[in-house]
């Protein structure tokens, strides 16, 4: 792709899609027909350059309407935003959900990541490809994790086309997710009762889119995948994913208390179940008081880094440079993670309220919700919730009549794991490739658009609500002194009841797996997803806390718990992890760009032999892994070797 514009022209449909987002062009400099006036001076250039951050939404607009991005469409977007074509091409080809080559309007994404691989995704994908011929008008693509791990093997059908009416938002059935949910609740109550508020003995000891998509109900089969890909647009929507909460309705729940029991579209229903109590208390406390409560509660970030949330908020609020921004990181792309999806789909107003509280505390008046592109239902729910909150005075120029202005804009990702790193996310919003930035400066000083920014993930933000409603002391009494509060765990793999579970920090891995119905012949458990580590079946007494997993030489990460029995080939699983990191590396730094490729190559060779014959490649893996960990710019390269290392050292994977 050249830096200069070519001769390709957009189709009427492509032009219409872009203009629907950006408005009609004002002059020929932006793509309109040339007039005599345009020959005298250029208009709109400076204003267009200030809209560079609309590049990703514009690419989405074309991709959603047509199914791919032609050279003519890309040129037109570049003229509208005065972006060099080569730069826009670099952005368009960075994301897995975009295509710059012709493809059918319907794409069936079949997940081939860890939980789905263990559940037979390769066979499913081959069977669907065999049944769907070229004449079907459907393209089948092998996809990294879709965030539907409780449905493994999972598939997602995405259809491009003109905007159409969204399906009506209906009530979520107020019933258990599984027939034996009462047994789950009884076991969960036993865990909480025996642990007390702090642990085993109660004393703190450890023990805007036009895209239309349909997720296949679990588990996906060739028949259901074909039905999702070929069903007419008027086909009924799939059962609500909020039913992925086996504990739904349990009185002990804090974060999941409304999921599966209220209508997620109803603001009145949300307020009747305690909604906006936290925001009212926040206004009574004032910004400094809110930060003090969050700090005293000991809330640690739930995205994996476990950084103290109150300290991050205080650092942002204290910055003299303005404006301040709030960013909600809803781009959960770690294989095995789907808790944020369940929260957004089942309790969207809670996230809207929590973002408002966080923005008020940190002095932000604008928030960006960066939503994973593979979450169409969450996009629907959150768009509706933001619109309703704005209409009722809960967002806008005068929130709740308190003289505070705040609003939220949703920005969709497009399939890039590395955009879960906060600075890569900032680059993505700003219209650049989602490549991480070097630190310092840190986001609290120079983040989004070069301004002080606080970035938290969905689970972290939603935890702020019970802190304000219960009080910092009561919240801190849950869990352990170093890991306070409740935690959401995404359980999948070889279990009878996969789903999102809420337990206080300090519960053991064995207790969690008992709730989920772990199967016999357990071979290994992966904690933290592809960037995490394996533990053995004899380590189920491991306390699920940040400090407990660190002491055990592993990580809690974002709460991924994948169980694998002895029917799952471990070498194939490790190779899939290596393939994932190779594909998702942004390529910016050499240790990660080269190291992830060398790691995959070595694992392929090892898969063909064991014992002494593999010793040389195992030594090479250790050397490459150390280089990636020590020298990579961001967490992707720094953790790409973790799971493989733990499988070799803890499980004896290649002995």
NUVEXGU-570801 format. One line per 4 residues: number of its first residue (from 1); their letters; for each residue x, y, z of C-alpha. Coordinates in pm, 1 decimal, decimal comma. Example, Ala and Ser with C-alpha at 12.3 -4.5 7.8 and 13.67 -1.06 7.14 Angstrom:
! residues 2
1 = AS = 1230,0/-450,0/780,0; 1367,0/-106,0/714,0 $
This chain:
! residues 655
1 = XXXX = 0,0/0,0/0,0; 142,2/338,6/-103,6; 152,9/656,7/99,5; -30,7/823,3/-187,9 $
5 = XXXX = -392,4/782,0/-289,2; -469,6/547,1/-575,6; -734,1/554,2/-846,3; -973,4/310,8/-677,0 $
9 = XXXX = -1315,5/446,2/-587,6; -1555,7/332,4/-316,4; -1886,0/177,1/-409,7; -2203,5/364,2/-323,3 $
13 = XXXX = -2261,9/122,9/-36,5; -1913,9/175,8/106,2; -1945,1/552,4/75,9; -2284,0/542,2/245,2 $
17 = XXXX = -2147,0/336,2/535,7; -1862,7/582,1/599,2; -2082,8/889,5/560,7; -2333,2/745,4/806,8 $
21 = XXXX = -2056,6/758,8/1067,2; -1865,0/1073,1/970,4; -2136,4/1278,4/804,6; -2124,0/1398,7/442,3 $
25 = XXXX = -1789,0/1537,0/320,7; -1761,1/1915,7/313,8; -1521,5/1948,2/20,6; -1335,1/1752,7/-244,9 $
29 = XXXX = -1040,9/1740,6/-6,1; -1251,7/1500,8/198,4; -1387,4/1301,5/-93,8; -1677,1/1512,3/-222,9 $
33 = XXXX = -1713,3/1621,3/-586,3; -1476,0/1905,0/-671,0; -1610,6/2257,2/-706,2; -1452,6/2588,3/-807,0 $
37 = XXXX = -1435,3/2687,6/-441,9; -1225,6/2382,9/-360,1; -962,3/2496,8/-609,4; -905,0/2817,7/-413,9 $
41 = XXXX = -845,6/2679,4/-65,2; -852,8/2355,1/134,2; -1123,5/2317,4/393,3; -1162,3/2069,7/675,2 $
45 = XXXX = -807,9/1934,5/686,8; -724,9/2039,8/1041,9; -1063,8/1927,0/1171,3; -1028,1/1593,3/993,1 $
49 = XXXX = -686,0/1531,5/1146,1; -838,0/1586,1/1489,1; -1072,7/1297,1/1411,9; -798,5/1037,9/1357,8 $
53 = XXXX = -947,6/840,0/1646,3; -1249,5/762,8/1423,3; -1035,5/546,7/1194,9; -1121,0/221,1/1371,0 $
57 = XXXX = -1498,4/295,7/1382,6; -1485,1/388,3/1011,3; -1315,7/58,8/924,7; -1580,2/-119,9/1128,2 $
61 = XXXX = -1853,9/65,5/938,2; -1725,7/-61,8/602,4; -1647,0/-411,8/725,6; -1988,1/-445,0/890,1 $
65 = XXXX = -2172,0/-325,8/580,4; -1983,1/-512,9/307,1; -1790,5/-784,3/489,3; -1444,9/-664,9/384,2 $
69 = XXXX = -1250,6/-341,8/319,3; -1165,6/-267,8/-42,9; -885,3/-37,7/-157,3; -1143,3/215,1/-273,4 $
73 = XXXX = -1318,2/212,4/63,4; -988,1/245,4/246,9; -887,8/539,8/27,0; -1220,0/709,2/94,6 $
77 = XXXX = -1181,2/665,4/471,8; -828,6/808,4/445,4; -950,5/1114,7/253,0; -1223,5/1175,5/507,8 $
81 = XXXX = -975,8/1162,2/797,8; -659,2/1281,0/616,4; -475,1/963,1/711,2; -198,8/837,5/478,9 $
85 = XXXX = -323,1/521,3/303,0; -17,9/319,9/410,6; -92,8/397,7/776,4; -458,3/304,0/743,6 $
89 = XXXX = -361,1/-16,9/565,3; -132,8/-99,8/857,6; -423,9/-51,4/1096,2; -673,6/-248,7/885,6 $
93 = XXXX = -440,2/-547,1/853,3; -351,3/-542,9/1224,3; -690,7/-676,5/1336,0; -813,5/-1031,3/1279,5 $
97 = XXXX = -1178,9/-936,1/1226,2; -1102,5/-714,2/925,3; -1021,2/-836,5/576,6; -867,6/-637,3/291,6 $
101 = XXXX = -945,3/-918,2/47,2; -1289,2/-1011,2/-85,8; -1482,0/-1258,1/128,0; -1847,3/-1360,4/171,6 $
105 = XXXX = -2080,2/-1147,5/379,8; -2119,0/-1431,7/631,7; -1818,8/-1558,1/824,4; -1839,7/-1847,7/1068,2 $
109 = XXXX = -1567,6/-1817,3/1331,2; -1494,3/-2156,0/1490,1; -1286,7/-2129,8/1807,2; -978,7/-2351,8/1809,3 $
113 = XXXX = -827,6/-2228,3/2134,7; -756,1/-2419,0/2453,2; -1097,0/-2516,3/2594,2; -1240,6/-2568,8/2247,6 $
117 = XXXX = -938,0/-2767,2/2128,8; -983,6/-3000,5/2425,0; -1352,7/-3035,6/2334,9; -1290,0/-3134,6/1972,1 $
121 = XXXX = -1280,8/-2802,5/1786,4; -1049,9/-2936,6/1514,2; -1296,2/-3211,3/1421,7; -1586,8/-2965,9/1435,1 $
125 = XXXX = -1410,3/-2719,0/1206,3; -1314,4/-2989,0/954,5; -1670,3/-3123,1/948,6; -1823,3/-2778,3/896,5 $
129 = XXXX = -1575,1/-2696,6/618,5; -1660,3/-3023,8/448,4; -2034,8/-2957,7/464,4; -2014,4/-2593,3/358,1 $
133 = XXXX = -1904,4/-2575,5/-2,6; -1812,2/-2263,1/-202,7; -2172,1/-2222,9/-310,9; -2290,5/-2175,4/48,8 $
137 = XXXX = -2173,7/-1812,4/63,1; -2021,0/-1875,7/405,4; -1654,0/-1855,5/496,2; -1525,5/-2068,0/782,9 $
141 = XXXX = -1235,6/-1922,9/979,5; -1041,6/-2086,1/1259,6; -1045,8/-1832,6/1541,2; -863,8/-1767,7/1867,9 $
145 = XXXX = -1073,3/-1768,1/2184,8; -1421,2/-1620,2/2132,6; -1491,8/-1574,4/2503,4; -1752,5/-1852,3/2488,3 $
149 = XXXX = -1547,1/-2112,4/2675,4; -1841,6/-2243,9/2875,3; -1988,6/-2356,7/2541,6; -1680,2/-2533,2/2408,3 $
153 = XXXX = -1649,6/-2605,6/2124,7; -1789,8/-2264,6/2031,5; -1868,0/-2082,7/1708,7; -1981,0/-1731,7/1615,7 $
157 = XXXX = -2155,1/-1642,3/1290,2; -2105,1/-1281,3/1174,7; -2312,5/-1136,8/889,9; -2243,5/-811,0/710,5 $
161 = XXXX = -2520,4/-599,7/563,6; -2733,6/-292,1/599,4; -2842,7/-184,4/947,2; -3152,7/-359,0/1065,7 $
165 = XXXX = -3374,0/-348,3/1369,7; -3221,2/-508,2/1673,0; -3411,0/-791,0/1839,8; -3623,3/-672,4/2128,7 $
169 = XXXX = -3457,0/-684,1/2467,9; -3645,7/-944,9/2665,1; -3631,0/-1073,4/3019,0; -3365,9/-1322,0/3118,1 $
173 = XXXX = -3538,0/-1633,4/3250,7; -3517,3/-1624,3/3628,9; -3421,8/-1989,1/3666,5; -3107,6/-2185,7/3747,9 $
177 = XXXX = -2863,6/-2248,8/3467,8; -2851,3/-2621,8/3541,9; -3097,0/-2871,9/3679,7; -2864,5/-2950,9/3968,2 $
181 = XXXX = -2806,8/-2585,0/4057,4; -2941,9/-2648,2/4407,6; -2651,6/-2883,7/4470,3; -2411,3/-2616,4/4344,5 $
185 = XXXX = -2562,0/-2359,7/4579,3; -2545,5/-2599,1/4874,7; -2176,9/-2668,4/4811,8; -2106,2/-2297,0/4764,4 $
189 = XXXX = -2283,0/-2217,4/5090,7; -2071,6/-2481,0/5267,5; -1749,4/-2323,7/5137,3; -1850,3/-1976,2/5253,0 $
193 = XXXX = -1982,4/-2105,1/5587,9; -1667,2/-2300,7/5669,9; -1431,2/-2025,8/5559,2; -1601,6/-1739,3/5735,3 $
197 = XXXX = -1550,2/-1384,4/5611,9; -1170,8/-1408,6/5589,5; -1070,8/-1764,0/5509,4; -1058,2/-2117,6/5643,8 $
201 = XXXX = -1083,0/-2022,1/6009,0; -1225,8/-1671,7/5980,0; -900,6/-1511,4/6101,1; -735,8/-1421,6/5778,2 $
205 = XXXX = -518,3/-1728,8/5735,8; -463,2/-1855,3/5387,8; -554,9/-2193,4/5308,0; -2232,1/140,0/1696,4 $
209 = XXXX = -2234,8/-118,2/1482,1; -2440,5/-274,0/1207,6; -2281,6/-613,0/1256,0; -2519,3/-899,8/1320,3 $
213 = XXXX = -2386,1/-1203,4/1497,7; -2518,6/-1523,1/1648,4; -2330,0/-1729,6/1903,8; -2389,6/-2102,4/1882,9 $
217 = XXXX = -2545,0/-2261,6/2189,7; -2315,4/-2490,5/2382,6; -2170,5/-2714,1/2278,1; -2139,9/-2635,3/1908,6 $
221 = XXXX = -2199,6/-2920,4/1668,1; -2176,7/-2927,5/1288,9; -2554,7/-2892,8/1275,4; -2578,6/-2593,6/1511,5 $
225 = XXXX = -2281,2/-2421,4/1348,8; -2437,9/-2462,3/1005,5; -2771,3/-2336,5/1137,5; -2609,6/-2026,1/1285,5 $
229 = XXXX = -2423,3/-1949,8/962,6; -2716,3/-2003,5/726,7; -3019,0/-1903,7/936,6; -3227,2/-1611,9/808,2 $
233 = XXXX = -3192,5/-1277,9/981,6; -3530,1/-1319,6/1146,4; -3423,7/-1637,9/1322,1; -3472,5/-1622,7/1702,6 $
237 = XXXX = -3173,7/-1525,8/1910,7; -2987,1/-1788,5/2108,1; -3053,5/-1843,7/2481,3; -2900,5/-1572,9/2694,2 $
241 = XXXX = -2534,8/-1625,8/2789,3; -2612,6/-1493,6/3136,7; -2725,1/-1849,3/3209,7; -2353,6/-1930,9/3223,4 $
245 = XXXX = -2378,5/-1856,5/3597,1; -2444,5/-2186,0/3779,0; -2488,8/-1997,2/4107,8; -2757,9/-1767,8/3964,4 $
249 = XXXX = -2996,7/-1658,1/4236,7; -2776,2/-1760,0/4531,4; -2822,4/-1505,4/4814,6; -2449,4/-1498,1/4895,7 $
253 = XXXX = -2352,5/-1348,6/4559,8; -2219,8/-992,9/4544,1; -2096,6/-924,5/4190,6; -2330,5/-1170,8/4020,0 $
257 = XXXX = -2632,1/-1103,4/4240,3; -2841,6/-958,4/3954,9; -2710,1/-1170,4/3667,4; -2972,2/-1420,1/3562,0 $
261 = XXXX = -3239,9/-1279,0/3793,0; -3329,6/-935,9/3649,3; -3407,8/-800,4/3305,2; -3075,3/-655,8/3185,3 $
265 = XXXX = -3255,8/-409,7/2959,0; -3465,8/-254,7/3234,4; -3321,7/43,0/3418,9; -3615,0/34,0/3659,9 $
269 = XXXX = -3545,8/-331,5/3739,4; -3181,0/-247,0/3803,0; -3269,5/37,6/4038,7; -3522,2/-181,2/4219,9 $
273 = XXXX = -3237,3/-421,5/4297,5; -3001,5/-163,5/4447,1; -2887,4/13,2/4133,3; -2744,0/366,8/4165,0 $
277 = XXXX = -2721,2/344,6/4543,5; -2341,6/350,1/4508,3; -2339,9/659,1/4286,3; -2560,9/848,7/4531,5 $
281 = XXXX = -2319,3/764,9/4812,9; -2025,9/866,4/4592,8; -2176,0/1213,5/4549,7; -2224,9/1235,1/4926,6 $
285 = XXXX = -1862,3/1134,8/4994,2; -1702,4/1352,9/4727,5; -1416,4/1245,7/4497,4; -1153,6/1225,2/4773,6 $
289 = XXXX = -1391,4/1025,8/4993,7; -1458,8/773,5/4717,7; -1087,2/721,1/4658,1; -1035,1/678,6/5032,3 $
293 = XXXX = -1304,4/409,5/5049,1; -1158,5/220,7/4751,8; -810,4/242,7/4903,6; -924,7/129,0/5249,5 $
297 = XXXX = -1111,4/-163,0/5091,9; -783,4/-292,7/4949,9; -924,3/-341,9/4601,2; -663,9/-485,3/4363,2 $
301 = XXXX = -704,1/-483,5/3987,6; -877,9/-793,7/3856,9; -718,2/-795,0/3512,1; -411,5/-989,5/3622,3 $
305 = XXXX = -160,7/-725,2/3733,1; -326,6/-683,0/4078,4; -227,6/-316,2/4107,8; -399,1/-125,2/4393,8 $
309 = XXXX = -696,9/51,2/4238,8; -711,6/332,0/4494,7; -348,9/423,7/4431,1; -409,7/439,6/4055,3 $
313 = XXXX = -717,2/659,1/4102,6; -536,7/892,4/4342,1; -242,4/932,9/4104,0; -475,5/1023,3/3817,9 $
317 = XXXX = -690,3/1260,9/4021,9; -380,7/1448,0/4141,1; -253,8/1528,2/3790,9; -279,0/1900,9/3709,9 $
321 = XXXX = -301,0/1838,3/3335,7; -656,4/1820,6/3198,7; -878,4/1672,1/3069,4; -863,7/1341,0/3250,9 $
325 = XXXX = -1000,9/1028,8/3081,9; -1151,3/704,2/3207,4; -1106,5/388,4/3000,7; -1287,0/63,7/3073,3 $
329 = XXXX = -1086,7/-224,8/2933,8; -1355,2/-469,7/2817,0; -1127,4/-639,4/2564,5; -1090,0/-963,9/2758,5 $
333 = XXXX = -908,3/-1181,6/2506,3; -716,6/-1414,4/2736,8; -810,4/-1771,1/2635,0; -1049,0/-1906,2/2894,9 $
337 = XXXX = -1176,3/-1566,9/3015,3; -1544,0/-1475,1/2982,5; -1644,9/-1320,6/3316,8; -1654,8/-964,1/3183,5 $
341 = XXXX = -1879,2/-1078,2/2900,2; -2124,5/-1230,1/3146,5; -2127,1/-912,7/3359,3; -2183,4/-686,7/3057,8 $
345 = XXXX = -2457,3/-904,2/2912,4; -2633,9/-982,5/3238,7; -2588,7/-658,0/3436,0; -2493,2/-376,2/3194,6 $
349 = XXXX = -2622,3/-89,3/3408,8; -2381,9/-192,4/3686,2; -2088,3/-117,7/3457,2; -2238,3/214,2/3349,8 $
353 = XXXX = -2284,9/314,5/3714,6; -1937,6/193,5/3813,4; -1773,8/390,1/3530,3; -1959,4/700,8/3644,8 $
357 = XXXX = -1833,4/655,2/4001,6; -1474,5/603,3/3882,6; -1486,6/906,8/3655,1; -1630,3/1125,8/3931,4 $
361 = XXXX = -1354,2/1019,4/4169,8; -1073,2/1083,9/3921,5; -1202,2/1407,4/3768,0; -1287,7/1261,8/3426,6 $
365 = XXXX = -1579,6/1385,3/3221,6; -1549,3/1139,8/2935,3; -1519,8/764,4/2943,7; -1434,6/517,0/2671,1 $
369 = XXXX = -1555,8/159,7/2693,7; -1324,9/-46,3/2472,3; -1534,9/-353,4/2397,7; -1409,8/-675,8/2249,2 $
373 = XXXX = -1521,5/-706,8/1885,7; -1639,6/-1067,0/1932,6; -1906,9/-961,1/2185,8; -2209,3/-850,8/1979,0 $
377 = XXXX = -2462,2/-920,9/2253,4; -2265,7/-714,8/2503,4; -2253,4/-433,9/2245,2; -2633,2/-442,1/2217,0 $
381 = XXXX = -2687,8/-448,7/2591,8; -2439,9/-173,3/2673,4; -2553,5/53,2/2389,5; -2909,8/22,3/2516,6 $
385 = XXXX = -2805,4/80,2/2878,7; -2602,5/392,3/2794,7; -2889,9/535,4/2590,4; -3141,0/473,1/2869,1 $
389 = XXXX = -2908,7/614,7/3136,2; -2852,0/925,1/2924,4; -3226,3/969,3/2870,2; -3290,8/945,3/3245,3 $
393 = XXXX = -3025,7/1197,4/3348,0; -2778,7/938,2/3475,6; -2529,5/1036,2/3206,0; -2482,4/1369,6/3034,3 $
397 = XXXX = -2427,1/1729,0/3138,0; -2588,0/1703,7/3482,8; -2567,4/1353,5/3627,4; -2844,6/1299,5/3883,5 $
401 = XXXX = -2881,7/1677,4/3910,3; -2550,2/1706,2/4096,1; -2380,0/1941,0/3848,8; -2133,3/1676,5/3731,6 $
405 = XXXX = -2095,9/1603,3/3358,6; -1995,3/1260,5/3233,1; -2068,6/1050,5/2927,7; -1953,9/718,2/2784,5 $
409 = XXXX = -1857,4/623,5/2430,4; -1823,2/262,0/2320,3; -1528,1/175,0/2098,7; -1520,6/-172,4/1948,2 $
413 = XXXX = -1202,4/-371,7/1919,3; -1151,4/-587,7/1613,2; -969,3/-897,7/1726,3; -625,3/-829,2/1876,5 $
417 = XXXX = -517,9/-992,6/2202,4; -241,9/-737,6/2257,0; -501,7/-459,5/2283,0; -579,5/-591,8/2629,0 $
421 = XXXX = -257,5/-416,0/2731,8; -365,3/-68,3/2833,9; -125,0/138,3/2623,1; -192,5/-74,8/2313,9 $
425 = XXXX = -560,8/-10,0/2381,8; -493,9/365,4/2388,7; -320,4/344,9/2050,3; -613,7/149,3/1911,4 $
429 = XXXX = -866,4/410,3/2026,1; -650,1/688,4/1881,1; -657,2/524,9/1537,8; -314,0/363,6/1532,1 $
433 = XXXX = -193,8/5,4/1531,9; -256,1/-153,2/1870,1; 108,4/-167,4/1970,4; 213,9/-119,2/2334,9 $
437 = XXXX = 402,5/192,4/2440,1; 718,3/200,0/2645,7; 677,4/305,1/3009,1; 734,3/554,5/3164,8 $
441 = XXXX = 547,2/779,4/3124,1; 265,4/583,1/3282,2; -100,9/625,0/3185,3; -182,5/820,6/3501,2 $
445 = XXXX = 49,4/1090,9/3362,3; 17,4/1054,6/2985,7; -236,4/804,0/2866,2; -515,7/837,8/2613,5 $
449 = XXXX = -457,3/1138,1/2383,4; -152,2/1219,7/2596,3; -365,4/1307,7/2899,1; -392,2/1155,8/3249,7 $
453 = XXXX = -595,8/836,8/3218,6; -724,7/574,7/3458,1; -781,6/233,7/3298,9; -961,8/-52,6/3474,7 $
457 = XXXX = -1122,2/-370,9/3353,5; -1490,1/-457,1/3394,7; -1462,5/-674,1/3705,4; -1246,9/-418,7/3886,2 $
461 = XXXX = -1495,6/-140,3/3821,1; -1799,2/-344,6/3920,9; -1629,0/-423,3/4254,9; -1644,8/-51,6/4338,5 $
465 = XXXX = -2022,7/-69,5/4380,1; -2028,1/-306,8/4681,0; -1738,1/-114,0/4834,5; -1957,7/196,4/4846,7 $
469 = XXXX = -2279,6/18,1/4944,4; -2128,5/-213,8/5208,4; -1850,2/17,0/5323,0; -1476,9/-34,1/5295,8 $
473 = XXXX = -1445,1/-224,9/5622,6; -1718,8/-476,9/5541,8; -1582,1/-528,1/5193,6; -1227,7/-579,8/5323,5 $
477 = XXXX = -1358,7/-846,4/5563,1; -1435,8/-1065,3/5260,2; -1145,3/-1278,7/5141,8; -797,9/-1246,3/5295,3 $
481 = XXXX = -608,5/-940,8/5426,3; -391,3/-924,6/5114,1; -661,7/-1023,9/4863,4; -986,3/-862,7/4968,9 $
485 = XXXX = -1334,7/-900,6/4831,4; -1506,0/-1155,3/4607,3; -1345,6/-1293,2/4291,2; -1495,6/-1421,9/3967,4 $
489 = XXXX = -1349,7/-1742,1/3824,0; -1401,3/-1865,0/3467,4; -1413,8/-2243,4/3487,7; -1404,8/-2450,7/3169,3 $
493 = XXXX = -1259,4/-2768,6/3025,5; -1314,6/-3111,3/3180,5; -1588,5/-3011,2/3425,4; -1958,7/-3091,8/3438,4 $
497 = XXXX = -2076,5/-2734,2/3499,8; -1854,9/-2480,8/3320,2; -1931,5/-2116,4/3383,7; -1851,0/-1809,0/3593,4 $
501 = XXXX = -1827,5/-1867,1/3968,2; -1806,7/-1611,2/4246,7; -1616,4/-1704,3/4562,3; -1433,9/-1505,1/4829,4 $
505 = XXXX = -1058,6/-1489,2/4791,8; -904,7/-1771,9/4993,6; -1125,0/-2054,6/4870,4; -911,9/-2339,3/4742,5 $
509 = XXXX = -880,8/-2463,9/4388,7; -1033,0/-2794,4/4495,7; -1340,6/-2625,6/4639,9; -1393,9/-2431,4/4317,5 $
513 = XXXX = -1358,6/-2743,5/4104,2; -1600,9/-2928,3/4331,4; -1860,0/-2659,5/4260,1; -1798,6/-2700,1/3888,3 $
517 = XXXX = -1812,2/-3079,0/3902,1; -1458,9/-3179,5/3811,4; -1442,8/-3507,3/3623,4; -1237,6/-3812,5/3709,7 $
521 = XXXX = -882,4/-3866,6/3585,7; -782,7/-3502,1/3620,7; -447,6/-3448,9/3446,6; -376,0/-3078,2/3499,1 $
525 = XXXX = -531,0/-2739,8/3574,6; -429,0/-2424,1/3389,3; -454,7/-2105,7/3597,4; -452,0/-1763,1/3433,5 $
529 = XXXX = -507,2/-1873,1/3072,5; -242,3/-1896,6/2802,1; -27,0/-1646,4/2993,4; -64,6/-1842,6/3317,2 $
533 = XXXX = 71,1/-2170,8/3449,1; -25,4/-2534,0/3506,4; -69,3/-2701,5/3843,9; -92,8/-3072,8/3922,3 $
537 = XXXX = -398,4/-3263,7/4054,2; -221,2/-3301,6/4390,7; -210,7/-2921,9/4432,7; -585,8/-2864,0/4464,8 $
541 = XXXX = -544,8/-2723,8/4816,3; -388,0/-2416,7/4656,7; -555,4/-2101,5/4798,3; -700,5/-1886,0/4523,2 $
545 = XXXX = -542,7/-1555,7/4621,3; -283,9/-1335,6/4456,1; -31,7/-1407,0/4730,3; -112,9/-1777,9/4751,4 $
549 = XXXX = -59,4/-1846,0/4383,8; 261,1/-1639,2/4383,2; 401,3/-1846,6/4669,9; 311,4/-2162,4/4476,9 $
553 = XXXX = 505,4/-2041,3/4174,0; 205,7/-1979,3/3952,2; -41,9/-1696,6/3889,2; -407,9/-1621,4/3944,6 $
557 = XXXX = -418,6/-1392,5/3641,8; -765,8/-1278,2/3547,2; -933,9/-1580,9/3706,7; -907,9/-1847,3/3436,4 $
561 = XXXX = -936,8/-2205,4/3563,0; -918,3/-2472,0/3291,2; -932,0/-2835,1/3393,6; -797,8/-3107,6/3162,9 $
565 = XXXX = -839,4/-3482,1/3207,2; -605,1/-3747,1/3072,7; -787,7/-3765,2/2739,7; -645,6/-3424,9/2640,9 $
569 = XXXX = -306,6/-3452,7/2464,4; -83,8/-3213,0/2657,5; 177,4/-3161,6/2379,8; -98,3/-3054,3/2139,0 $
573 = XXXX = -231,0/-2812,1/2401,1; 110,9/-2654,5/2450,9; 158,0/-2622,4/2076,3; -175,6/-2440,5/2054,6 $
577 = XXXX = -56,7/-2195,5/2322,1; 259,1/-2131,7/2120,7; 56,2/-2081,2/1801,8; -164,8/-1835,1/1986,4 $
581 = XXXX = 125,1/-1617,4/2101,5; 289,2/-1630,8/1759,6; -30,6/-1509,3/1594,4; -104,1/-1242,3/1854,9 $
585 = XXXX = 242,5/-1087,9/1880,8; 222,9/-734,0/1745,3; 576,2/-769,6/1607,4; 701,3/-442,2/1752,4 $
589 = XXXX = 992,3/-585,2/1955,2; 1241,4/-849,5/1844,2; 1234,9/-1073,2/2155,0; 863,0/-1135,2/2117,8 $
593 = XXXX = 842,0/-1126,0/1737,8; 1120,0/-1381,8/1691,5; 1087,9/-1564,5/2022,4; 724,7/-1668,2/1977,3 $
597 = XXXX = 808,9/-1816,0/1636,0; 1110,8/-2005,8/1770,5; 901,7/-2134,7/2060,4; 640,9/-2275,5/1825,2 $
601 = XXXX = 904,3/-2433,3/1599,4; 1072,4/-2606,6/1894,3; 742,2/-2739,9/2027,2; 655,8/-2880,3/1685,1 $
605 = XXXX = 985,2/-3065,5/1677,9; 944,4/-3189,9/2034,8; 595,3/-3321,2/1957,5; 757,5/-3571,5/1723,0 $
609 = XXXX = 995,6/-3713,4/1981,4; 1044,2/-3741,9/2358,5; 1314,7/-3809,8/2615,7; 1679,3/-3747,0/2528,7 $
613 = XXXX = 1593,7/-3665,7/2168,0; 1394,9/-3362,0/2285,3; 1646,1/-3239,6/2544,6; 1816,4/-2995,4/2305,5 $
617 = XXXX = 1491,7/-2828,6/2208,9; 1382,3/-2806,7/2573,1; 1708,2/-2625,3/2650,8; 1646,4/-2394,2/2354,7 $
621 = XXXX = 1294,7/-2324,3/2483,4; 1433,4/-2218,5/2820,8; 1682,4/-1983,0/2660,6; 1421,7/-1827,3/2429,9 $
625 = XXXX = 1174,1/-1802,8/2717,2; 1419,7/-1614,5/2937,8; 1497,0/-1371,4/2655,4; 1127,2/-1300,2/2595,7 $
629 = XXXX = 1059,4/-1256,5/2966,6; 1351,1/-1018,7/3022,8; 1344,2/-806,1/2707,5; 990,5/-787,9/2565,8 $
633 = XXXX = 815,8/-451,7/2577,1; 483,3/-573,3/2716,3; 323,4/-857,6/2905,9; 245,0/-1061,7/2596,1 $
637 = XXXX = 607,7/-1147,8/2526,8; 698,5/-1151,4/2895,3; 444,2/-1425,9/2970,3; 445,6/-1622,9/2642,4 $
641 = XXXX = 674,5/-1887,2/2794,4; 499,6/-1924,2/3132,0; 253,6/-2203,3/3053,3; 507,2/-2408,0/2856,1 $
645 = XXXX = 764,5/-2371,9/3133,2; 518,3/-2484,2/3400,0; 410,0/-2783,7/3191,6; 772,8/-2894,4/3155,3 $
649 = XXXX = 870,2/-2836,1/3518,1; 549,7/-2925,3/3706,2; 387,5/-3181,5/3479,1; 688,6/-3342,5/3312,5 $
653 = XXX = 522,1/-3281,1/2977,9; 801,5/-3424,6/2761,3; 946,0/-3694,3/2983,3 $
